[in-house]
Amino acid sequence: MIQNYTDLTRLEMERVDKERTIVMLPLGATEQHGSQAPLGTDLMIAGAMPRYIKSAMDPVDPDFPMLIFPAIPVGLSVEHMDFCGSVTLKPDTYYKFLYEIVESIAHHGFRKFVFLVCHGGNRPIVDALARQLRYDLDILPFVLASGAFFHPQVQKTLSPGNTFDIHGGEKEISMAMAIAPHTVKQEYSQAGYKTAYEGKKAIRFSGDHALNWMGKDFTTREGQPIGIGGDPSGASAEKGETILRVSARELIAPLLEIRDW
């Protein structure tokens, strides 16, 4: 069954089938999401997604063998450090921090790990880390994205014309509203545009040919840097609930394959 790692006693942990049991590490961040959403948006998502995964998994396999490690609250957020409240680790610090957590757990016999990436900026380091851990420790560290943002049902939640939604926009704010509505101040919402990249045909803000974006690249139409990519004005808790449930459902197939690996 899916349980919280820290809820188990030492005796219960000793009795866990460590060959089969997956240890999931939800990876959050503490960074600005504009004036309308909390600094802990990604951390909220990292804390909530395992609950949605459990709800989606229980009808399929109520005995699914997984332990949920406490959500990691800080990651790689250097792109947001121009905005108050954001916190980041250096890449080598984050790498070593996660490495030593997994190394400790693997020391007790666990072999299957899932890094659940709930902040896209964490992904590049986590991909490199997972490969190194596999080589060094002879374990199986899988990397899963928490959000099914390109799923048709999720895309349908976007308001008409809101085609650019990358950070602090409609999807993320909707998720925050579904999880902790009291933390969202929708009256302060502003739309942000990828101003620095407009008119560029070969170089993008991410991808194959890129100048990887910084928050200050996203501005209002008047040119004020706000670090928001998208228009959050159409966000709602109902949309957030849809995004969270669809995203959890889409994680069931890879998790079942990991179970049987």
GUTOR-896148 format. One line per 5 residues: number of its first residue (from 1); their letters; for each residue x, y, z of N, C-alpha, C. Coordinates in Angstrom, 3 decimals. Example, Ala and Ser with C-alpha at 12.3 -4.5 7.8 and 13.67 -1.06 7.14 Angstrom:
<recs>
1 = AS = 13.190 -5.690 7.800 12.300 -4.500 7.800 13.200 -3.300 7.800 | 12.850 -2.250 7.080 13.670 -1.060 7.140 12.900 0.030 7.870
</recs>
This chain:
<recs>
1 = MIQNY = 0.837 -1.195 0.000 0.000 0.000 0.000 0.876 1.251 0.000 | 0.298 2.348 -0.447 1.032 3.605 -0.492 0.984 4.246 0.898 | 2.157 4.520 1.451 2.273 5.090 2.787 3.318 6.201 2.790 | 3.253 7.037 3.816 4.289 8.033 4.004 5.520 7.397 4.633 | 6.655 7.662 4.057 7.927 7.102 4.538 8.112 7.370 6.030
6 = TDLTR = 7.835 8.604 6.446 8.141 8.992 7.829 7.090 8.533 8.830 | 6.002 7.915 8.364 4.995 7.395 9.293 5.380 6.037 9.859 | 6.301 5.348 9.208 6.660 4.003 9.641 7.611 4.032 10.829 | 7.465 3.050 11.710 8.432 2.862 12.780 9.661 2.131 12.237 | 10.696 2.066 13.035 11.887 1.329 12.603 11.564 -0.131 12.328
11 = LEMER = 10.749 -0.743 13.210 10.381 -2.149 13.019 9.585 -2.328 11.731 | 8.635 -1.436 11.482 7.849 -1.537 10.253 8.740 -1.371 9.024 | 9.702 -0.462 9.104 10.608 -0.254 7.971 11.469 -1.491 7.738 | 11.879 -2.135 8.803 12.683 -3.352 8.660 11.915 -4.445 7.930 | 10.606 -4.450 8.080 9.772 -5.506 7.500 9.320 -5.212 6.071
16 = VDKER = 9.595 -4.026 5.573 9.206 -3.659 4.215 9.958 -4.509 3.203 | 9.267 -4.973 2.169 9.897 -5.701 1.067 10.662 -4.696 0.207 | 11.938 -4.611 0.426 12.732 -3.550 -0.201 13.073 -3.836 -1.655 | 12.921 -5.056 -2.088 13.126 -5.357 -3.498 11.969 -4.836 -4.350 | 10.757 -4.854 -3.807 9.571 -4.454 -4.556 9.167 -3.008 -4.303
21 = TIVML = 9.419 -2.523 -3.116 8.866 -1.235 -2.713 9.583 -0.074 -3.397 | 8.783 0.847 -3.913 9.278 2.066 -4.562 9.326 3.182 -3.522 | 10.389 3.943 -3.533 10.457 5.153 -2.707 10.313 6.358 -3.645 | 9.249 7.114 -3.439 9.003 8.301 -4.261 9.480 9.556 -3.541 | 10.258 10.376 -4.254 10.714 11.648 -3.717 10.072 12.779 -4.526
26 = PLGAT = 9.060 13.453 -3.985 8.454 14.586 -4.692 9.377 15.806 -4.593 | 9.676 16.398 -5.727 10.649 17.498 -5.781 9.936 18.812 -6.048 | 9.858 19.656 -5.031 9.204 20.939 -5.148 10.195 22.074 -5.304 | 9.731 23.272 -5.015 10.563 24.466 -5.082 9.885 25.559 -4.267 | 10.662 26.554 -3.898 10.132 27.750 -3.233 10.553 28.943 -4.068
31 = EQHGS = 9.609 29.499 -4.812 9.938 30.544 -5.779 8.694 31.360 -6.102 | 8.934 32.551 -6.625 7.837 33.450 -6.935 6.916 32.883 -8.015 | 5.633 33.104 -7.798 4.612 32.809 -8.812 3.738 34.041 -8.984 | 4.401 35.187 -9.077 3.700 36.443 -9.262 3.088 36.958 -7.974 | 2.274 37.995 -8.119 1.605 38.585 -6.957 0.354 37.825 -6.567
36 = QAPLG = -0.051 36.863 -7.393 -1.335 36.204 -7.184 -1.234 34.823 -6.543 | -0.049 34.237 -6.521 0.054 32.853 -6.032 1.221 32.725 -5.045 | 1.154 31.747 -4.164 2.155 31.637 -3.105 3.517 31.167 -3.605 | 4.531 31.541 -2.854 5.888 31.084 -3.133 5.978 29.562 -3.081 | 5.105 28.966 -2.324 5.127 27.508 -2.165 4.257 26.752 -3.145
41 = TDLMI = 3.911 27.347 -4.273 3.026 26.674 -5.233 3.562 25.302 -5.631 | 4.834 25.230 -6.035 5.403 23.942 -6.463 5.502 22.962 -5.303 | 5.761 23.477 -4.110 5.820 22.608 -2.938 4.432 22.071 -2.605 | 3.411 22.907 -2.754 2.036 22.431 -2.554 1.704 21.292 -3.511 | 2.097 21.482 -4.772 1.835 20.458 -5.776 2.589 19.175 -5.427
46 = AGAMP = 3.845 19.330 -4.985 4.644 18.160 -4.603 4.033 17.428 -3.417 | 3.404 18.172 -2.513 2.758 17.540 -1.369 1.425 16.898 -1.716 | 0.722 17.495 -2.671 -0.619 17.008 -3.009 -0.612 15.850 -3.999 | 0.316 15.860 -4.946 0.285 14.847 -6.003 0.308 13.412 -5.480 | 1.100 13.074 -4.458 1.037 11.689 -3.967 -0.361 11.293 -3.485
51 = RYIKS = -1.118 12.236 -2.927 -2.490 11.916 -2.502 -3.379 11.632 -3.708 | -3.221 12.423 -4.759 -4.001 12.181 -5.970 -3.575 10.867 -6.629 | -2.282 10.578 -6.594 -1.791 9.311 -7.142 -2.394 8.136 -6.370 | -2.420 8.242 -5.050 -2.999 7.164 -4.238 -4.471 6.953 -4.581 | -5.217 8.040 -4.747 -6.640 7.918 -5.099 -6.827 7.241 -6.448
56 = AMDPV = -5.924 7.549 -7.389 -6.019 6.937 -8.714 -5.528 5.494 -8.714 | -4.573 5.187 -7.855 -3.970 3.857 -7.834 -4.794 2.846 -7.046 | -5.452 3.261 -5.979 -6.144 2.312 -5.096 -7.136 1.408 -5.825 | -7.937 1.921 -6.779 -8.842 1.010 -7.493 -8.119 0.027 -8.408 | -6.890 0.365 -8.797 -6.117 -0.491 -9.701 -5.311 -1.521 -8.921
61 = DPDFP = -4.621 -1.058 -7.881 -3.803 -1.935 -7.048 -3.775 -1.358 -5.637 | -4.708 -1.779 -4.774 -4.752 -1.234 -3.409 -3.525 -1.574 -2.579 | -2.746 -2.544 -3.031 -1.539 -2.941 -2.300 -0.272 -2.429 -2.984 | -0.417 -1.406 -3.807 0.738 -0.889 -4.541 1.860 -0.540 -3.566 | 3.066 -1.101 -3.782 4.140 -0.964 -2.788 4.957 0.320 -2.980
66 = MLIFP = 4.574 1.388 -2.287 5.305 2.642 -2.441 5.299 3.439 -1.147 | 6.467 3.995 -0.848 6.627 4.900 0.279 6.878 6.304 -0.264 | 6.200 7.284 0.327 6.329 8.674 -0.103 7.248 9.410 0.853 | 8.394 9.826 0.346 9.332 10.617 1.142 8.776 12.037 1.274 | 9.109 12.762 2.358 8.641 14.148 2.467 9.055 14.981 1.256
71 = AIPVG = 8.154 15.825 0.798 8.427 16.665 -0.367 9.633 17.568 -0.098 | 10.508 17.650 -1.079 11.706 18.483 -0.971 11.301 19.932 -1.283 | 11.485 20.882 -0.347 10.897 22.212 -0.502 11.684 23.199 -1.347 | 12.955 22.911 -1.608 13.807 23.847 -2.343 14.504 23.099 -3.465 | 14.652 23.755 -4.606 15.335 23.142 -5.742 16.157 24.160 -6.490
76 = LSVEH = 16.128 24.049 -7.818 16.876 24.958 -8.684 15.922 26.024 -9.207 | 16.042 27.216 -8.680 15.117 28.304 -9.024 15.861 29.595 -9.336 | 17.075 29.473 -9.863 17.880 30.660 -10.120 17.177 31.615 -11.076 | 16.335 31.086 -11.958 15.642 31.935 -12.929 14.677 32.916 -12.268 | 14.384 32.680 -10.988 13.420 33.542 -10.287 14.065 34.417 -9.215
81 = MDFCG = 15.370 34.422 -9.122 16.019 35.125 -8.029 15.971 36.649 -8.149 | 15.516 37.167 -9.263 15.297 38.609 -9.377 14.011 39.046 -8.688 | 13.243 38.074 -8.165 11.950 38.377 -7.559 11.943 37.944 -6.097 | 11.401 38.812 -5.261 11.498 38.660 -3.810 10.878 37.351 -3.317 | 11.600 36.704 -2.404 11.114 35.498 -1.749 11.619 34.202 -2.331
86 = SVTLK = 12.109 34.243 -3.564 12.574 33.017 -4.214 13.836 32.496 -3.526 | 13.940 31.190 -3.459 15.085 30.520 -2.828 15.621 29.481 -3.794 | 16.936 29.415 -3.943 17.516 28.429 -4.850 18.735 27.761 -4.218 | 19.044 26.595 -4.718 20.296 25.920 -4.414 21.182 25.997 -5.648 | 22.490 25.927 -5.439 23.400 25.772 -6.558 23.224 24.351 -7.121
91 = PDTYY = 23.464 24.158 -8.426 23.275 22.820 -9.000 24.058 21.727 -8.278 | 25.310 22.013 -7.894 26.087 20.968 -7.232 25.558 20.667 -5.827 | 25.032 21.683 -5.143 24.439 21.468 -3.819 23.201 20.582 -3.919 | 22.339 20.913 -4.861 21.099 20.140 -5.052 21.428 18.699 -5.432 | 22.378 18.532 -6.325 22.806 17.203 -6.767 23.271 16.373 -5.563
96 = KFLYE = 24.170 16.951 -4.755 24.727 16.208 -3.617 23.656 15.928 -2.564 | 22.768 16.892 -2.355 21.698 16.733 -1.373 20.815 15.533 -1.729 | 20.341 15.491 -2.973 19.498 14.375 -3.392 20.278 13.070 -3.447 | 21.522 13.151 -3.898 22.360 11.952 -3.974 22.457 11.286 -2.599 | 22.718 12.091 -1.590 22.946 11.519 -0.258 21.662 11.026 0.397
101 = IVESI = 20.528 11.632 0.058 19.250 11.082 0.532 19.039 9.687 -0.052 | 19.189 9.572 -1.368 18.991 8.271 -2.022 20.040 7.271 -1.547 | 21.270 7.708 -1.424 22.335 6.817 -0.946 21.998 6.254 0.434 | 21.452 7.093 1.307 21.078 6.645 2.651 19.975 5.592 2.596 | 18.957 5.865 1.790 17.827 4.930 1.704 18.261 3.625 1.042
106 = AHHGF = 19.087 3.731 0.007 19.586 2.534 -0.668 20.449 1.696 0.268 | 21.123 2.330 1.196 21.949 1.616 2.177 21.122 0.589 2.954 | 19.833 0.873 3.111 18.951 -0.027 3.862 18.310 -1.079 2.979 | 18.661 -1.084 1.700 18.226 -2.176 0.833 17.220 -1.814 -0.248 | 16.731 -0.593 -0.272 15.774 -0.205 -1.309 16.474 -0.062 -2.654
111 = RKFVF = 15.781 -0.467 -3.724 16.391 -0.447 -5.049 15.628 0.406 -6.065 | 14.349 0.649 -5.811 13.546 1.392 -6.774 13.194 2.773 -6.211 | 13.516 3.781 -6.996 13.261 5.160 -6.589 12.540 5.890 -7.716 | 11.663 6.802 -7.335 11.010 7.678 -8.304 11.224 9.123 -7.866 | 11.880 9.895 -8.714 11.924 11.332 -8.530 10.688 11.904 -9.229
116 = LVCHG = 9.783 12.491 -8.457 8.587 13.104 -9.029 8.854 14.599 -9.178 | 9.076 15.029 -10.402 9.498 16.402 -10.666 8.274 17.314 -10.713 | 8.180 18.202 -9.726 7.048 19.121 -9.624 7.463 20.565 -9.900 | 8.682 20.742 -10.337 9.190 22.043 -10.788 10.141 21.761 -11.938 | 9.793 22.263 -13.122 10.555 21.911 -14.319 12.019 22.264 -14.251
121 = GNRPI = 12.367 23.305 -13.501 13.769 23.702 -13.391 14.649 22.672 -12.715 | 14.031 21.727 -11.992 14.810 20.680 -11.326 15.214 19.559 -12.280 | 14.534 19.446 -13.398 14.659 18.247 -14.237 16.065 18.007 -14.778 | 16.780 19.017 -15.315 18.090 18.706 -15.912 19.069 18.059 -14.943 | 19.138 18.575 -13.718 20.057 18.001 -12.730 19.588 16.618 -12.306
126 = VDALA = 18.276 16.446 -12.154 17.742 15.158 -11.712 18.003 14.074 -12.754 | 17.912 14.414 -14.029 18.218 13.433 -15.071 19.667 12.965 -14.978 | 20.589 13.913 -14.805 22.005 13.548 -14.677 22.247 12.746 -13.405 | 21.617 13.169 -12.317 21.767 12.488 -11.033 21.274 11.044 -11.119 | 20.113 10.846 -11.729 19.527 9.502 -11.788 20.448 8.530 -12.512
131 = RQLRY = 21.034 8.988 -13.598 21.943 8.110 -14.325 23.176 7.770 -13.491 | 23.718 8.762 -12.789 24.903 8.513 -11.965 24.581 7.578 -10.801 | 23.420 7.778 -10.179 23.011 6.894 -9.085 22.845 5.458 -9.571 | 22.307 5.300 -10.757 22.135 3.952 -11.304 23.488 3.272 -11.477 | 24.462 4.032 -11.945 25.798 3.475 -12.154 26.497 3.216 -10.822
136 = DLDIL = 26.466 4.195 -9.924 27.229 4.102 -8.677 26.660 3.071 -7.716 | 25.338 3.038 -7.585 24.701 2.247 -6.538 23.980 1.009 -7.048 | 23.941 0.829 -8.365 23.245 -0.310 -8.970 21.794 -0.371 -8.504 | 21.133 0.792 -8.571 19.720 0.884 -8.231 18.950 1.343 -9.467 | 17.628 1.475 -9.321 16.774 1.888 -10.428 16.099 3.214 -10.079
141 = PFVLA = 16.701 4.334 -10.438 16.105 5.642 -10.149 15.352 6.173 -11.375 | 14.035 6.162 -11.295 13.179 6.633 -12.382 12.865 8.116 -12.175 | 12.623 8.810 -13.279 12.279 10.235 -13.217 10.934 10.433 -13.908 | 9.950 10.951 -13.171 8.610 11.175 -13.709 8.219 12.636 -13.555 | 7.606 13.189 -14.577 7.052 14.536 -14.507 5.677 14.474 -13.855
146 = SGAFF = 5.417 15.393 -12.952 4.159 15.317 -12.200 2.965 15.827 -12.986 | 3.188 16.740 -13.925 2.061 17.375 -14.602 1.863 16.892 -16.027 | 0.636 16.468 -16.348 0.298 16.055 -17.719 -0.235 17.281 -18.470 | 0.622 18.292 -18.611 0.156 19.595 -19.073 -0.256 19.623 -20.540 | 0.193 18.639 -21.316 -0.169 18.612 -22.732 -1.284 17.615 -23.035
151 = HPQVQ = -1.828 16.999 -21.998 -2.949 16.097 -22.180 -4.152 16.898 -22.684 | -4.917 16.352 -23.631 -6.061 17.098 -24.182 -7.028 17.621 -23.132 | -7.288 16.834 -22.084 -8.210 17.292 -21.050 -7.652 18.481 -20.279 | -6.337 18.498 -20.101 -5.699 19.625 -19.419 -5.678 20.841 -20.330 | -5.358 20.633 -21.594 -5.341 21.749 -22.536 -6.710 22.415 -22.641
156 = KTLSP = -7.760 21.634 -22.484 -9.115 22.185 -22.566 -9.435 23.116 -21.408 | -8.658 23.047 -20.330 -8.922 23.941 -19.195 -8.443 25.359 -19.469 | -7.597 25.551 -20.477 -7.080 26.888 -20.768 -8.156 27.771 -21.393 | -8.175 29.018 -20.979 -9.123 29.968 -21.547 -8.795 30.226 -23.013 | -9.797 30.541 -23.824 -9.547 30.839 -25.242 -8.494 31.934 -25.419
161 = GNTFD = -7.549 31.662 -26.303 -6.501 32.632 -26.587 -5.302 32.560 -25.671 | -5.394 31.788 -24.591 -4.274 31.679 -23.649 -3.358 30.537 -24.091 | -2.561 30.809 -25.118 -1.747 29.762 -25.738 -0.357 29.647 -25.121 | 0.051 30.641 -24.332 1.374 30.614 -23.690 1.153 30.530 -22.189 | 1.464 29.376 -21.608 1.173 29.157 -20.190 2.296 28.306 -19.604
166 = IHGGE = 3.357 28.976 -19.140 4.548 28.227 -18.733 4.891 28.375 -17.262 | 4.592 29.519 -16.650 4.942 29.687 -15.238 4.011 30.700 -14.582 | 3.377 30.262 -13.489 2.498 31.155 -12.753 1.269 31.555 -13.537 | 0.945 30.769 -14.558 -0.197 31.069 -15.410 -1.446 30.328 -14.975 | -2.328 30.129 -15.924 -3.657 29.604 -15.608 -3.610 28.203 -15.006
171 = KEISM = -2.762 27.327 -15.547 -2.737 25.939 -15.061 -2.187 25.872 -13.629 | -1.036 26.490 -13.404 -0.436 26.414 -12.064 -1.305 27.094 -11.017 | -1.866 28.258 -11.355 -2.684 28.960 -10.371 -3.954 28.175 -10.081 | -4.498 27.521 -11.092 -5.671 26.664 -10.872 -5.337 25.533 -9.908 | -4.158 24.939 -10.063 -3.761 23.865 -9.156 -3.634 24.372 -7.722
176 = AMAIA = -3.025 25.557 -7.565 -2.905 26.141 -6.225 -4.280 26.421 -5.633 | -5.221 26.870 -6.456 -6.574 27.143 -5.967 -7.281 25.869 -5.531 | -6.998 24.764 -6.218 -7.600 23.488 -5.841 -7.019 22.957 -4.535 | -5.739 23.218 -4.310 -5.065 22.665 -3.135 -5.234 23.557 -1.909 | -5.008 24.840 -2.081 -5.034 25.780 -0.948 -5.600 27.117 -1.421
181 = PHTVK = -6.913 27.193 -1.618 -7.505 28.386 -2.230 -7.252 29.674 -1.460 | -7.066 29.580 -0.146 -6.870 30.785 0.664 -5.534 31.475 0.378 | -4.615 30.775 -0.300 -3.296 31.362 -0.562 -3.244 32.145 -1.872 | -4.278 32.045 -2.689 -4.268 32.688 -4.011 -4.983 34.032 -3.932 | -4.331 35.055 -4.477 -4.882 36.419 -4.492 -5.144 36.806 -5.952
186 = QEYSQ = -6.206 36.259 -6.481 -6.484 36.385 -7.913 -6.663 37.837 -8.357 | -7.045 38.707 -7.428 -7.258 40.109 -7.799 -5.971 40.809 -8.228 | -4.812 40.202 -7.922 -3.525 40.791 -8.312 -2.960 40.176 -9.592 | -3.735 39.346 -10.246 -3.244 38.643 -11.435 -2.853 39.610 -12.549 | -1.726 39.304 -13.185 -1.292 40.007 -14.384 -0.815 38.981 -15.396
191 = AGYKT = -1.050 39.266 -16.666 -0.574 38.387 -17.727 0.873 38.724 -18.055 | 1.666 37.678 -18.293 3.067 37.861 -18.668 3.335 37.285 -20.048 | 4.201 37.969 -20.804 4.501 37.591 -22.184 6.002 37.371 -22.342 | 6.358 36.465 -23.275 7.776 36.166 -23.498 8.392 37.255 -24.385 | 8.392 38.453 -23.873 8.772 39.645 -24.632 10.146 39.525 -25.270
196 = AYEGK = 11.108 39.017 -24.513 12.487 38.957 -25.011 12.636 38.057 -26.223 | 11.680 37.156 -26.443 11.787 36.173 -27.523 10.853 36.472 -28.694 | 10.035 37.480 -28.551 9.100 37.790 -29.632 9.852 38.267 -30.867 | 9.493 37.730 -32.003 10.168 38.056 -33.253 11.343 37.162 -33.574 | 11.771 36.338 -32.618 12.887 35.422 -32.855 12.362 34.149 -33.520
201 = KAIRF = 13.035 33.702 -34.571 12.563 32.536 -35.312 13.382 31.277 -35.033 | 14.642 31.423 -34.711 15.505 30.249 -34.515 15.738 29.939 -33.044 | 15.867 30.958 -32.208 16.162 30.767 -30.792 14.879 30.892 -29.988 | 14.656 29.912 -29.118 13.466 29.901 -28.274 13.856 30.046 -26.813 | 12.842 30.082 -25.941 13.113 30.241 -24.502 13.528 28.926 -23.850
206 = SGDHA = 13.332 27.808 -24.559 13.804 26.494 -24.108 13.746 25.567 -25.314 | 14.324 24.392 -25.180 14.266 23.437 -26.281 15.593 23.249 -26.976 | 15.533 22.820 -28.232 16.745 22.435 -28.955 17.687 23.607 -29.204 | 17.152 24.760 -29.543 17.964 25.950 -29.823 17.436 27.063 -28.930 | 18.144 27.340 -27.841 17.532 28.177 -26.818 18.530 29.088 -26.109
211 = LNWMG = 18.016 30.192 -25.664 18.595 30.963 -24.569 17.649 30.718 -23.409 | 18.058 29.821 -22.498 17.125 29.396 -21.461 16.644 30.593 -20.647 | 15.343 30.620 -20.451 14.691 31.820 -19.937 15.003 32.108 -18.485 | 14.925 33.384 -18.164 14.950 33.884 -16.797 13.617 34.579 -16.556 | 13.208 34.643 -15.303 11.919 35.242 -14.991 11.771 36.656 -15.519
216 = KDFTT = 12.844 37.405 -15.519 12.771 38.801 -15.969 12.478 38.915 -17.462 | 12.601 37.805 -18.209 12.269 37.824 -19.637 10.765 37.907 -19.874 | 9.975 37.565 -18.862 8.520 37.589 -18.983 7.999 38.897 -18.413 | 7.356 39.680 -19.254 6.943 41.025 -18.851 5.465 41.260 -19.181 | 4.950 42.354 -18.641 3.644 42.830 -19.083 3.794 43.425 -20.483
221 = REGQP = 2.682 43.758 -21.112 2.735 44.389 -22.425 3.423 45.753 -22.357 | 3.462 46.331 -21.160 4.124 47.628 -20.984 5.618 47.481 -20.738 | 6.098 46.214 -20.655 7.521 45.969 -20.482 7.985 45.799 -19.050 | 7.060 45.718 -18.098 7.440 45.518 -16.694 7.737 44.040 -16.439 | 8.940 43.698 -15.989 9.243 42.293 -15.685 8.386 41.796 -14.522
226 = IGIGG = 7.666 40.707 -14.728 6.829 40.149 -13.660 7.079 38.659 -13.436 | 7.882 38.032 -14.280 8.222 36.632 -14.051 7.083 35.658 -14.251 | 6.031 36.083 -14.915 4.868 35.229 -15.160 4.783 34.933 -16.651 | 4.684 33.657 -16.979 4.514 33.260 -18.364 3.115 32.740 -18.586 | 2.223 33.611 -19.034 0.841 33.212 -19.256 -0.118 34.201 -18.628
231 = DPSGA = -1.398 33.920 -18.778 -2.451 34.774 -18.223 -3.236 33.973 -17.198 | -3.049 34.257 -15.904 -3.714 33.461 -14.865 -5.141 33.885 -14.562 | -5.670 34.883 -15.271 -6.970 35.443 -14.888 -8.110 34.440 -14.999 | -7.969 33.424 -15.827 -9.036 32.438 -15.991 -8.920 31.233 -15.077 | -8.004 31.267 -14.129 -7.779 30.117 -13.245 -8.981 29.877 -12.342
236 = SAEKG = -9.174 28.600 -11.984 -10.238 28.238 -11.036 -9.864 26.942 -10.336 | -10.460 26.745 -9.177 -10.216 25.508 -8.436 -10.712 24.296 -9.212 | -11.815 24.458 -9.934 -12.363 23.344 -10.719 -11.366 22.915 -11.804 | -10.772 23.883 -12.465 -9.751 23.561 -13.472 -8.554 22.881 -12.809 | -8.154 23.383 -11.657 -7.021 22.784 -10.954 -7.276 21.351 -10.567
241 = ETILR = -8.497 21.073 -10.112 -8.854 19.703 -9.742 -8.757 18.779 -10.955 | -9.213 19.252 -12.104 -9.101 18.462 -13.332 -7.644 18.179 -13.661 | -6.804 19.200 -13.585 -5.381 19.040 -13.917 -4.717 18.046 -12.976 | -4.985 18.153 -11.695 -4.368 17.262 -10.709 -4.834 15.816 -10.908 | -6.116 15.628 -11.158 -6.637 14.266 -11.315 -6.142 13.622 -12.617
246 = VSARE = -6.153 14.389 -13.701 -5.649 13.844 -14.965 -4.167 13.526 -14.851 | -3.409 14.412 -14.233 -1.965 14.189 -14.084 -1.684 12.938 -13.263 | -2.434 12.743 -12.181 -2.263 11.542 -11.364 -2.622 10.293 -12.152 | -3.721 10.363 -12.880 -4.155 9.204 -13.681 -3.095 8.820 -14.712 | -2.453 9.817 -15.313 -1.442 9.552 -16.331 -0.163 8.955 -15.738
251 = LIAPL = 0.007 9.043 -14.448 1.182 8.457 -13.799 0.983 6.990 -13.420 | -0.227 6.494 -13.507 -0.495 5.121 -13.086 0.229 4.108 -13.972 | 0.171 4.282 -15.287 0.822 3.321 -16.188 2.324 3.233 -15.953 | 3.058 4.364 -15.896 4.495 4.228 -15.613 4.784 3.646 -14.236 | 3.967 3.973 -13.255 4.209 3.420 -11.918 3.984 1.909 -11.890
256 = LEIRD = 2.998 1.422 -12.624 2.772 -0.027 -12.689 3.944 -0.730 -13.366 | 4.504 -0.104 -14.397 5.682 -0.687 -15.038 6.876 -0.710 -14.097 | 7.021 0.346 -13.310 8.109 0.387 -12.325 7.910 -0.713 -11.284 | 6.677 -0.899 -10.840 6.380 -1.977 -9.888 6.867 -3.320 -10.397 | 6.679 -3.577 -11.697 6.984 -4.885 -12.272 8.396 -4.958 -12.871
261 = W = 9.177 -3.892 -12.751 10.506 -3.870 -13.372 11.451 -4.849 -12.660
</recs>
